Amino acid sequence: MAASLTPFLRDRLRQFLATRGWPRALALRRVVAGVLVLCAVALAVRPPPQARGEPTVPMLVAARDLAPGSSLRPADVRVVRAPESVRPPAALTSAEEVSGRVLAGAASRGEPVTRARLVGRENSRLATGDPDAVAVPVRLADPEVAALLTPGAHVDVVTVAPDDGSRAELLAANATVVTVRADEPGDAMRTGTRPGRLVVIAVPQESATRLASVSLGQPVAVTLR
């Protein structure tokens, strides 16, 4: 410590110590302690990165903990400012972009909301690895089965063959569960069905149209892989 001081300060320090009559070791410890205190004060008053001029950009985050399958409202999200280097490339920037969209997986308070977290083409592509995959909502014949499904689960979607009620017909093989939604109020009345959870499944595009049309007219079921 003494070697790093200028000759003038070193001499003054020695003179001060000699005048006080402190033991050398005790005096050095007190000097070091004083320097550490000054360093701590300097770090405490140091302005944060944003105050030092680091550029920030808007980023949409969850305003509260959100369950998978939630239909987002403006009150569910908020806009914060974050350094550009830490914002995910797919992060959204305004509540209008997510209003009415469905959240595929759970999100905790403060977590960035990205396009990939919302039910849609990008989420389906990431869930299946197929750039042409699309999401199809189906209501299962047995609503209790939906409670066994989680985002990312792989299932086969089946129905009864129209020409033979005792034979199962495969509608989609190795489909990926995107999310499971709870019934919105009034769903049972609007659809004429008993309450049940809507399952959103990502399937290849060539299977999507038939799966959607069949599920509207007759019950469908899934088998877990």
C-alpha angles and dihedrals in degrees: 000000000000092000091060093057124091116257090252094052091043092054092046091050092051091048091049092050092047092050093050093046094220119157108261096238093049092047093051092050091053092049091051091048090052091051091050091051090052091050091051091051091049092052092047094055094040108119118246119254093264092053090052090061102265105158117249133195133200117266130182116230136175111271091205140000108297128200122227113268093030117153101227124233128187090256090060093065140040137192120244133176117245136170109273091234093064100041112103112243091237095048116130123228109203139043091233090068093063103032107129093003120129121241110226099202136019118281126199125220111284095016115137115254111223134180089251091061093060126081106259145087097309094049091047091051092051094044094052105023087232114119090205097050118124133195120246123188115218133176111220123230089234109044091196091067090065089067088065093056127090132179110282096026116136119227143167114233115217140172136180115279110254092225096044119031091195095059125078119226121208113231100173131004124212093358119174123236108232098183143325118234129204117231115271115228110280096018094121092051094048095047099035090233133116115263113281140146120271113232118208111208128188113221137163113280093247090060098042101079096049093044092051094048096045093047090056094057105033139021120273131199136193134221118209119235 
